[in-house]
Amino acid sequence: MNGLTKLTVTLLAALGLTACNSDSDTDTIDFTSLQAVHASSDAPLANVWINDEAALEGVDYGVGSGYVSLREGMNSVQVDVQLPGGETTTVIPKTTLELDSDLKYTAFVVGSAVAGSATPVEPLIVTRSDDAMADPNSLDVQVVHAAAGVPEVNVFVTEPGADLMTASPVATLDYKGFTDVINIPNGDYQIRLALSTDTTNTPVFDSGPVSLTANSELTVAAINKGGSVSESPVKLLVLDGTGSSTILSVGDSFGARDGVGLSELRVGHLVDGAPNVDVLLDGNTVLSDVMFKDISDYLPVAAMSYNASVIADGVADPIINADISLESGKTYSVYAVGMVSPSIAIEPLVVTDVRRAVATSAILNVTHAASNPAAASVDVYLTTTQDISESDPAIADFAYKQSVQNIYVAAGDYYVTVTAPGDKTPVIGPAMLLPLEDGIIYQAIAIDENGGFGLLVK
């Protein structure tokens, strides 16, 4: 955490804030505004305390807080980050700071948390005047390049469909650069980014048509796509002063997908005793001859609704025929689960997977796909030895078809043991996992196998 401590000092200096112990009173109280943005794509979740109150908890990558109104002058701020095992550590100790009421502050944390990165984690402080120009016919926009590793870009904000070869960029920004506040008429726009070295202005990001409303004061930041699925290296984080939203890239420039975004999808055959199967989306075969315990690689697909069907060798009718809806930027696993026995139906289990790795720990995603009624609900233990007698379950009362995502785990060797709830007798394991490494995402899936139970680790 030494690097994070150094970041604390740098952040305070960059804000132009100094510790202050004065007890003097003022005749009037003015207020300032501060919002925080998690823009380091491989850093863990964060907790923010302001004036001893838990202002923000579990802030994920690509999330902005919205402005917090604070008294001008002295305020205390503390920031913790979340570690494996539910622990936290303070990276910005409680510090009394003096803030200026004439400015609004947006504090980004940008860069990569990987040791030795060419773009290390550091603060990026963006300020704007407290006086807005937005009115019933216009809005204020400030654009920020907060995407580590992405070179200088031209920023185009045009009417939808405008030819970029005849358009002029509103700004040219390198990493950590930002514009002044720009006042523009409200209406429909298309935001596109092109590398400044590209004379053809081919977009590396395309928002598609977006509606920008009057009287808004927006900060629009290009950040790394993180765990989002996109053929663009960036996504846009839009801060409106109350919170944040994300715009992912769409458009024919990214795989001719008719203006829709991308998803990722993988398929697993987890029905013990069932024959090999073919998997179809809207009648088109995407996987053939899939065997029990086979899990495909993630496949890029257009983000839309599909009819998914699973055809077993030698069986006339589909054993699964279901509609699924895939959202832009998200990653899904679709598992065939159940039993060949007619008493337990074979059905699809759709899991939305976490795909954002963090540099400070391994991430474990766990899915209960064992349909045997004997394991309808289980306790899952994650231990460094085979002995669970003195351990509490990492996941208690874990029910069939549930999935728990984004468990932070310290790097090392572990055993997984699965028991009946409140029992210490293993029904799976102790099974040794692969050695877990920081910055890697692991998937552990409990399945039916040979009349008992098994564990798949991907």
N, C-alpha and C positions, 0 to 999 in steps of 0.2 A: 504493500500500500504506500510505499514511499513516493511513487510517482503521483499517486492521488493527493498526497499531502502537498507535494510541490505544486500540483494543479490548483489546490486551494489558494496558495499564496499568489499564484499568477492570476487567478480569477479575481481576487480582491483588488489586485493592482490594476488589472485591465478595466474593472468597473470604476476606477478612480475613487474607491471608497477607503476610508481610513477608520481604524478602531477609535472609538470616542468614549470617554468616561465622564463627560461633562454632565452636571446635574442642573444646568441652567434652564429656566423656563422661557417660553416665548409668549408674546401677547396673542398671536394667532396661530392656528394649526393648519398647515397646508399638507397636501397629500401627493404622493408620487405613485407610480405603477411599475411593477416588476413581473415579468413572466419568464418561466424557465422552460427550456426545450432539451429533451434527450435526443441528441443527433449523433451519438457515437454508436455505430451499427453493431459493434461486437462488445459493448459494455453491458453490465448487468442492470437489473431493475434498481430504481433509486427511490428513497424516501426524503421528503423535504419538510423541515420544521421551520416555521416563521413565528417569532415571538412566543416560543415554547408551545405552539399549537401544531398538531400534525396537519399541515396544509396539503400535502400530497403524499400518497403511499403507493409503492409498487409502480412507479412511473416507467412505462416501457419505452423502448426505442421508437422514435417517430411520433412522440406525443408531446404536446405543449400544454402548459398549465392554464393559459389565459392569464390576464393581468390580475395580480393581487394588489389591492389598494393598501398602501402603507403610509404612515405619517412621515412627513418630511423630517429628516434628521435621524435620530437614533432608532434602529430596529435590529433585532437579532435574527440571524439566519443559521441553520444547521442542516447539513445534507449527509444522509447515510446511504450506503449501498448494500444490497442484499447478497449474501454469500450462501454457499451450500449448507444444508442442515438447518435452515431457518435462521441462521445467524446474520447479524448486520455489523457493519463497522462504520464509524463516523469518519467522513473524509473532509468535511468542513466543520470544525468544532464550532460550538455556539459562540458567535462573535457579534458584538454590537457595532453597527455600521451607520454611517451618515449618508442619506440619500438626498438627491436634488429634485425639488418639485417641478422644475421646468422641463424635465425629461421623462420619457418612458423608456424602460430598459427591457431588452430581450437578451437573456443569457443562454447562449447555445453551448453545449459541450460537444465538440466535434473531434474527428480523427479516429484512429484505430487504437484499441487497447492492447494489441499484440506488442510484446517487448521488441524494441528495435525497429518499429514501423517507421517508414519514411514520412508518414503523416501521423505523428503521435497525438494522443489525446491532449487537447488543450481547449481553453475557452475562446469563444468568439462572441464579443459583446457588441450588440447593435442598439443604437439609441435613435430616438426620434423625438421631435418636439412634442410637448404636451398639447400644443395648439393644432387642431385638425383643420384641413381644408375641405373635407368631405361635406356634402350638402344633399338635399333631396334629389339632385340630378347627377351626382358624381360620387366617387369614392377615392380613398387614398390607398396606394399600394407601395410597399417597399419590398424589393427583391433581393434575396440573399443566396450566395453560392456556398452551401455548407456540405458539399459532397466530396469527402476525401478521396483522392486518387483520380478525380475527374478533371481533365484539363480545362483551360479557358473556354468559355462558351459565349455565343451571342444569344441574347434573350429577345424573342419576338413575341409581342402581344398584339394580335391582329384581329380583325373580324374573321369569323370562321371561313375557312377555305381560301384565304388570301394567298397569293403566290409569293413565296419567300424570296424569290429572285428579284422581285421588284419592291420588297418591303425593307424597311430600315429597322435594325434592332433598337429596342429601348435602352439596352445596356450591353456592354461586354464585360464579363466578370470572370476573374480567376478564382480559384479556391480561397475562401474566406472573404471574398469581396462582397460588397453590398451597395445598393443604390441609395440616393436620397429618396424621400417620400415623393411619389409621383401621383398627381391628381388626374384622374381620367373619367370620362362620362360612364355612367352605369350602362349595362347592356350585356350582350353575348360576345364572348371573345374566344380565341384559340391561342393557347400558350405553347410555344415551341422553343426548344433549345437546339442549337447547332454548334458544332465545334468551330471556334473562330478561325481555324486554319482551313476549313472546308469552303471552297469558293462556290460550291453548288448549294450550300445551305440545307443539306439533307438533315432532317431532324434526328437527333439522338433522344429526344423526348417530344411527345405530342399529346397534349391534354385532350384533344377533341374539343367540341364546343362546350364552353362553361359559361354560366351566367353569373355576373358580378353585380351585386346589388348596391343601390345608392346608400349613402351615409355609413358605409363600411370603412373601417381602418384596418387594412390587411397587411400582414407580413407573409410573403410567399417565399419559402426556402426550398431550394433543390437539395435533397439529402440522398445518401446512398439507398439503394432499394432494400438493403438489409435482407430479411427473410421473405420479402414479397416476390412473387413470380412476375417477371417482366423481361422483355428483351432489351429494355432501356436500362442503363446503369443507374438511373436515378428515378425518384418519385418526387412529387411536390407536396410539401407540408404547408397547409394554409392555416395561419393563425389569425383569428378574428377578434382577439381580445378577451373572449370568453372560453375558448378552448381551441381545439385543432381538428382538422380533417385532412385526408390524404387524397391526392389525385394521382392515379397510375396512368402510364402511357398506353395509348390505344392507336389504332390507325393502320392503314395499309402499308405504311413503311415498316411495320413489324410483323412480317409473315403473312400479309394479305388476308387478315382475318376480319375484314369488313367492319372495321371500327370498334371491335370489341376487344377487351383485354384478354390476358392469358391466365390460365390456371395450370396446375400440375396434378396429375392423377396417376396412382399406381394401383395395381390389383393383386390380391392375394387369394390363393385357394387354401382354405383352412378347414375343409370338411373331410375328416378322416373316413376313409373307405369309399369316397366318391371317385368316379373315374376322372380322367383328364378332361379339361373343359376348354372351350373357346369363349372369348369375351368380345361382345359386340357393343358399339355405341351407335345408336340410330341405325341399326342394321349393318353397320360396317365393322368387319372384324379388325380388332386392334391387337389382340393377343391370341395365339393359337397353341393348343396342346399343353395347357398349363397343368402341372402336376400338383398333387397335395404337397403343401408346405412351400410351394413356389410363390415368391413375391416379386413382382416385376420391378424394374427401375421406374422412376418417375417419368411420365410422358407429358410433354407440353400439349395442352389442348385449349381450344377457345373457351372462354368463360361464358357458359350458357347452359341451358337445360338439355338433358339427354335422356333417351330411353336406353337403359343398360340391360343387357340380357346375357345370360350365361347358358351355353349349350354344352351338355355333357355328351361324351362319345356314346353312341348307341341309344340315346334317349331322344324321342321325337320332339317333345315340348321343352321349352326353356325351363331349367330348374330355378332360375331367377329371372324375373321380368319386372323391372322397377324404373321409375323416373327419378333422376337425380339432378340437382341444380348446383352448378359450380360458380362461385363468385370470383371476380377478377382479383388476381394477386395472391390467391390462397392455394394451399396444397392439400390434397386429399388422398387418403387411402381407402379403397373399397375392398372389403374382405368378404368372401363367401363364408358364412358361418352356419353352424347347426349340425345336424346328424343325418345320416342316411335313414335312420329309423324314422318312420312316418310320424312318430309322436313329437318330434322336435324338428320344426320346419327349417329348411335351408333358406337363408335370407341374406340380403346384403347388410353389412355393417359399415357405415360411412363415418370416417374419422377425419376431422380437420387437424392436420399435423402442424406442430411448431417447427419452423425451419430456420430460425435465427440462432446461430451459434454465438456464444459469448467467450471471450478470451480467458476469463478468470475461473472457469469451471467446465466440466462436462455437463451435458444436458441429457436427461433420461426421459423418454416418453413411454408410458406403459399402457397396454390395451388388454382387456380381459375378453378373449375370444373363445374360451372353453365353454361349450354349451351344456356339458354334462350337468344334470341337476345337482350332483354331489358337490359341485363348485359354483353353485348359484351366487354365492357371496364368499369372499375370501379375504384374508389378511396377507399383505405382501411385505416381506422383510428385506432390507438391503443392509448387509453387514460385511465387515472386513474379515470375519471368520465364519466357519460353518455353525457355530454355536449361537442360537437365537434365544437362549433361555432367559437372558437378562435384557433383551432388546424389546423395544416397542415397534410395532409395524410402521413402515414408511407410508403405507396406504392401508387404512382399516376399512372393513366392510365394503370391499371392492366388488361391485356387482357385474354380472355377465353383461357384456356390450358397453361397459363404461371404458373411458380412456382418460388418463391423467397425463397432462402434457407439461413440459417445461420445468422438470424437477432439476434443480441445481445440485450437482454431485461433485465433490472434490476428486481430483485425479487420483487413480489408484486401482487396486484390485478389490473386487467385491463378489459376494455371493448373493443370489436371489433365492429366497425360500418362500413358498406359498403354503398357507395353512387354512384350515377352517377358522371362521371368526372366533377369537378368544382361545384358540387351541394352539399348542406349540408343535403338533405333529405334522411334519411336512407332507403335502400332497404333490408338490413340485419342489425338487431340489433337496438340499442346497446345491444350486447350479452356479458354477463360476461364470461370471460375465467376462467378456473381453476386457483386457486392461483399459480402463476409462482414461481418456486424455482430455485436457482442457481444449476448448474450441471445437469439440466434436459432439454431434447429436446421435444418440443411440435409441433404437426402438426395441423394446422388449414386449413380446406378445405371448400370452398364455393360450395354449391350444389343447384340444382333445388329441390323444395319440395312443393307438394300440390299447384301447379300453381304459387308459389312464389319462395322464396329462403330460404335456411337454412345454418347452419354452423356446421360442424363436427370438434371436437377437440379431438385429440388422444394423 
